[in-house]
Amino acid sequence: MKYIHINIQRLGHIFLTLGMVFSILGCEPFLDVELPPNQQTGEGVFNEIRTIEAAIGDIYAHQREQGFLTGKGAGLGVALSLYSDEMMGTESEASDVSSFYTHTIRTDNNVVSGFWHTSYQDIYAANAAIERLEKTSIEDDRVGQLLGEAYFIRGLLHLYLSQVFGEIPYIRSTDYQRNGHVSRNSIEDVMGLVIQDLVTASGYMEHDYQDGTRTRPNALAAQFALARVYLYDEQWELARKTAKIVIDSELYELNIPLGEVFKKESPNTVWQFLPAEDGYNTYEGQYFIVRSIPTSSPSLSTGFYHGFEDGDNRRETWVGSISDGMDTIHFPYKYREYTSTDTSLEYSKVFRIAEMYLVRAEAKWHLNDDLGAREDLNLIRERAGLSPMGPGEDLGGVILRERRSELFTEFGHRWFDLKRWDMASTVLSSLKPGWGESSYLFPIPETELNANPNLLPQNKGY
């Protein structure tokens, strides 16, 4: 009996979508999943360009529905907004979600397990695509683009895994024997491999988009992710140069009305998710918008709401409010559509050009280019209706505040910023009942440690 060492429930869905018979298994550990004896290993999937596109596209759909990047409650946008100081939870929420707000996560938390399992499922699918595409005989201009997308997916998901779990296995093979005994790579090694994958992706991918939807990443999306990695890795000059490549491409426009930033046609968009069906909008809109009081939905914290600078139009445009005459709740209102519409009006934004200006500003500041940093920050501030910075203002403080005001509730930026600026304990220890050494990383799911002792030791505090 053969075993592959990853949860193939979703991989089965990918192949089933392509017309292949695949047994759908229950949720099992990433390292010990039995492969049905009659199962093909995927060679036929990569013989036609249309099935290759479908297989890669299904990875994006999986992330939209279940992974790190879903706008649902089990995605980073919600979980890390609660984990940081952006949002407040409610007692009526499911415990697996509310535990992020209190920092009382356990090793059997289903949301945390979902982060691990869905990411490695999609990494497995990306590896399968890479292995087949690198030796394909198909003569089609799109092969390089699709190979680049597979490298992009692999690098990006390992980046997110390392940010929330710390040292992790970097999986670059579909070899089930090898994957059954993997150990965790150091953060230094992971970041190096992420950079390697994203550089490779950028080299294969096209500069322009395949169509006007911007729902398949291009070479600039890979450069975007690289700029973020360089910033996190404190490679300031590379962060500055790479962000500049994206900004100077002229494919993206920063200075548009705030109310149009999250529309599907927004020229701010570097990469976004296509909804499952036309007429559907975003999970973020469904989850964040509060339509009545009392509510079981989380809301923006009082400290976050009042942390906007006076006159910041982002608070007026991107924050909604509801009152019952006694209590007022503030909620994220970047996405305005709560229900379906005749045709989709909003797509979930994964990458927006504003982040590149903030990356470049921070990199310039570390490179002692204060004037250049202020220029980039002032572009963001002008769009928000704020006055330009004065020469004596604290650049570091403004950078952190602008990132907070611009990127709130988008895939964990605030939490990642607090960690890398070494401010997490200062800001959160008095707000989170469970704050302690366990707060800096999520636990490796217990099922994974049981399946593969090479993943030990468990992260601190669990």
N, C-alpha and C positions, 0 to 999 in steps of 0.2 A: 504493500500500500504506500503510495507517494504522499508526501506532505509538502505543502508550501507553508512558509512561516510568516503569514500575514492573514488578517481577516479578509476572506475573499467574498464576503457577502456583497460588497459593492462592485468588486471586480466582476463578479458573476452578473450583476445587473448591466455592466458595460457590455459584456459579451452577449448577453441575452438581447440587449437592444440591437445588436448587430446580427441577430438571427441565429445565434449559437445557443445550443442547449447547455444550460449551466445550472447546477443545483444551488439553490439559495440557502445558505447555512445560517444558523442563528449566531448571535453575538458570541464569539469565542476569542480567546487571547490572540494577540497579534503574532505570537511565535508558534502556536500549535493549532493549526487548522488542517483538517483532513481534506485531501483533494479527491473528489470522486474518481474511481478507476477509469471511467470512460471519458474523462474531461480532456479536451484539447488544451494545449498550453498557449494558444494564441497566435500561431504562425499565420493562419488564414486571415486574421483580422487585418493584417498590415499588407495585404496583397493589392488593395485598391485604395486610391486616394480618398474616396468618399467614406470608406469605413475607418480610415485613419483619422480623418477629420471628426467623425462621429465619436470615436473613442476618446480623443483629446477633449472634445466638447463636453463629453459626459463627465469628465473630471471637474470642469467648471460648474456644471449643474450640481454635482455632488457637494462641492464647497458652498454653493448658494443655498442648498437645502439643509446640509448637516454639519459642515466643517467649521474651521476657525472663522471663515469669512461669511457665514450665514448671518442674516439680520434677525434671526429668531433669538429666543432667550438662551439657547445653548451656544451662541456664537461669542466671539471675543468682544464685539461691540457692546453687548449687554453685560457679560460677565465681568469684564475689566473696568467698565464704567462703575459698576457696583463695588468692585474691589478697590478702586481708587476713591477720590473724593468728589467724583462727578455726580453720582446718583445715590439716592436712598432707597433701600428695599422696604418691603412691607411684610408683616407677619403672615399674611395670607398667601404669600408666594410659596411655591414648592421648595422644600428644604434644600435640594441640590443647587438651586439658584440663589436662595437667600443666604446660604452659607458663604457666598462670595462677599456679600456686604459685611458680614460679621467677622470674616477671616476664620471661619470654623470648618474649613474643608477637610474631609476625611479621605482616606485612601480608596474608598469605594464610591466616591462621588461620580455620578453618571456623566455629568457635564465634562469633568476632567478626563474621564475615560474616553468620552467621545472625541475630545481634542486629539488624543493619542491615536485612537483606532482609525478615525476617518483620515487623518493626515497620512498615516503609514499605508492605508489602503490606496490613497491617491498617489503616493510616492511609488508604490508597487506598480500601479498602472502606468505612471510616467516612465519608470524603468523598463517596463515591457515595450513601450513605444520606442524608447531610445535604442534598446537592443535590436529591435527589428528594423527601424528606420536607418540605422547606421550601416546596415548591410543590404538594404533594399535594392532591387533592380528597377524599381519604378522610375520612369523618366518623366518627371513633372516638376515644374518650378515651385510647387507648394511643399515639396518634401522638406526642403530646408527650413521653411517657416514652421512646419509642424514639429520638426526635430527641435528647433529652438524653443517652441512652446513647452515641450516635454522637459527640457533642461530648466526652463524658467519655473515651471511648477515645482520641480524637485528642489531647486534652490530656495524658493520662497517658503515652501512648507517646512523645510528644515530650519529656516531662520525663525519662523514663529515657534516651532517646537523648542528650539534652544532658548528663546526668550522666556518661555513659561516653565520649562522643565529643567533648564540648565544643561548639564552634560547629557547627550542623547546619542543613540546609534545613528550614524549617517549611512543610510542604505542606498547603495548604488548598483544593486544587482537583483535579479529575480531568482538567484540560486538559493533554493530552499534549505540546502544543507548548510551553506555559509550563514544565512540569515538566522538559522536556529540557534546560533551560538554567539551572536553579536554582543560586543561590549559597548559601553558608552564612550563616545569621543569627547575630548576636552573642548571647551568653548573655543579656544584658539584654533583647534583643528576644524571645528564645525564652521566657524566664520570663514576660514580659508577655503573650505570646500564650497560653501555658499557662493563666495565671490567667484570661484572657478566656474561653477555652474552658470551663474548669471552672465559672466563674460562670454562663455561659450554660447549661451542663448542669444545674446545680443548679436554675435557674429553670424548666426544662422538666420535670424528673423528679419523681416522686411521693415523698412523705415515707415512706410505708409500702412494704413489700415486696409483690411480686405474689403470692408464696406463702411458705411457711415455710422454704424452702431457703436463702434469702439468696444465691442464685447469680446474680441479676440486680441490679446496683447500683441504689441509690435515691439520692434527693437528698442524703442524709447521707453516702453514699460519695463523692459529688462534693465535699462540704464537708470530708470527711476528707482527700482528696487536696489540696484547697486549703490546709488547715492545714499540711500537710507542705511545700507549695511556699512558703508565707509564711515558714515556719521557715528553709528553705534560703536564701531571699532576704533573710533578716534583717529582715523586717517583723514585729517582735515583737508589737506590739499586735494586728495582724490575725491572727497565728498564735494568740495567746491567745484572742481572741474566737471564732475559727472552731472551734478545738478545743473550746471551751466549748459551742458549739451542738451538736456531736455528743455530748458527754458528757451534757448536760442533756436529751437527747431521750427518755431513759428506755426506749429500745429495747434498750439494751445493758447488760450486767451485768459488772462487773470482778471482783468478789469471789466467784469460784467455785473449787472445788478445782482445783489445777494439772493433775491427771490428766484433767480434763474439758474443758480449754481447747481442745484440738484435735479434739474429737468433732464430728461434723457438726451436732448440735443445739445446740452451744455458744452461749449468749447473749453471749459475748465477740465473736462474729463480726459484722463489718460487711459483708464481701463475701468469698465463697469460690467455688471452681470446682466445678461438678457433674462427677463422673467420667463417662467415656465410656459406661459401662454400669453398671447396678445390680450390686453385688457387687464392683466395682473400688474400690480405695481410693486412695492417693496415690502419685505418683511419688517424693515425698520419702521415704516409708517404704521403698520399694523400693531407693532409692539410698543412703540414709544408714545404714540398719540393718546392722550387721556381724554375721554369724552364724557365722563361723569364722575361725581364724588358721592360716596366713597369709591375707591378703586383698588384693585389688586395689583395694578401696574406700578413699577418703580417710577420715581420722579427725580427731577434735578434737585440736588441738595441746596439748602439755603446758602451755604457758603459759596458754592459754585455760582449760583445765580447772581449773588451780590459781588462776585469777583470780577465781573466785567468792568472795564474802564467806563466812566461816565461818557455818554455820547456814542458808545459802540453800537452801531446798527446791527451787528450780529445778534445781540441780545434781543433787539426788537423784531428781527426777521426770523431768526433760527430758534427762538424759544417761544413756545406757546404757553398759555395760562388758562386755567379754568377755576371758577370760584362758585361756591354754594352760598355765598353771603357771609359765611363765617371763616371758612378756610380757603386758601388759594394754593393751587398746585401748579408748579412750573414743569414743563416737559420739553424734550427735544422736538423741534418742529422743522428740522431741515427737510424732511420728507413730509409733504402735505397730504398725500393721498392715503386714506385709511382703508378704502375698499377698492374694488375693481372699477374700471372706467371703460368706456366704449373701446378705446385703444389705450395702450399703456402710456402713461405720462412721465413716469419716473423709473429709472433703473438704479440699482444699488451701486454706488460709487466705491470702487476699491482704491484707486489712485486718483488724486486730484492735483493739478499743477501748483496750487498754493503751497503744498508741502515742500516742493522743490525750492521755492523762495525762502522758506523757513530753514531748510537744510543748508542752503547756501549762506544765509545770514549767520547761522550759528558757526559754520565752518570758517567764514571770514573773521568772525569775532575771535575765534581761537588762533587764527593766523595774524592777529593784531591789525586787521584791516577794519578798524571801527567805522570809517566812513562808508566803506562798501556794505558793511552789515546794516548800518542805518538806512542806506538807500533801499536795500531789499525789504527791511521791516516797514519802511514808510510806504512802499507800494501796497503791502498788505493792509496797513493802517488806513491809507487813503481810501481804499475800497470799502473799508468798514466805517467810513465817515469820521475817522479820528485825525487829529492834527499831527503833523510830522514830529518826530522825536527831536528834542533839543540836544545839543552836543554834550551836556553834562549828565544826561540820564544814564541809569545803570543798564547797560546793554544786556547783560546776562538775565537780569530780572525781566526785561521787556521781551526777550526771546522766549523765555519760559511762559510768560503770560500770553503772548501772541499764539504760541502753539496750543495752549489751553483753550483760548477763545475760538481758535480757528478749527481745531481738529477734534473737539469734544464728541464723545460717543462713537468715534470712528475707529474700531478695531484696536482699541487699547493704547492709543498714543499717550494718554495722560499717565497711565501706570508705568509704561516703559520709560517715559521722561523722568518721573519721580525716582525710579530705580537708578537710571544711568547718571542722574545729577546728584545721587546720594542724598536725596531729600525725602525718601519714602517714610522713614521712621519719624522724622520731624513733623511731617504733615499728617500722617495717618495713625500714629500710635495712640493718640488721644481719642480718635474717632472710631476705632475698630476694637471691639471687646476681645477678639482673639488674636490681637497683634502679638507677634513673637518671631522667633527665628524661622518658623515655618512660612512666614508671610512672603518671603522673597521668591520662593519657587513653589509650584504645584507638586503634589506627590506623584511619583511614578505609579500608575495603577497597580494595585496589589496582584491582579491576575498576571500581569507581565513579569513581575518579580518571581512569582511562583513558577511561571513557565520557563524562565531563563534566569538562573542565579547570576549570570554574568552581568546583569543589569544592576546588581547590588553595588554599593549600598543605597538604601532609600535616601531621598533628600532630607535634609536636616529638619527636625521638629515633628516628623510623622512616625 
